[in-house]
């Protein structure tokens, strides 16, 4: 059996559960300085923005998310505490 790094690719394919889609989306989207449009969330996950409304509100109240209702973007503080911000979107 070949070891990883010796020409044998290692792959892992798992389908993301619907309940995990908000977190998976936010792992990438919140790293973007310019943020993403809320419409992008719907297009990429197939979930309505209401599915993240509670987490978005918590992020805004904590000063981690911009107040713009049309964009999902971390504040400067949100970038400093990115893991905390992303964790708001974990499935219950």
Secondary structure, DSSP 8 states (H G I E B T S, - for coil): ---BTTTB---------GGGHHHHHHHHHTT-TT-EEHHHHHHHH---GGGGHHHHHHHHHTT-B-S-TTEE-B-HHHHHTHHHHHHTTS--
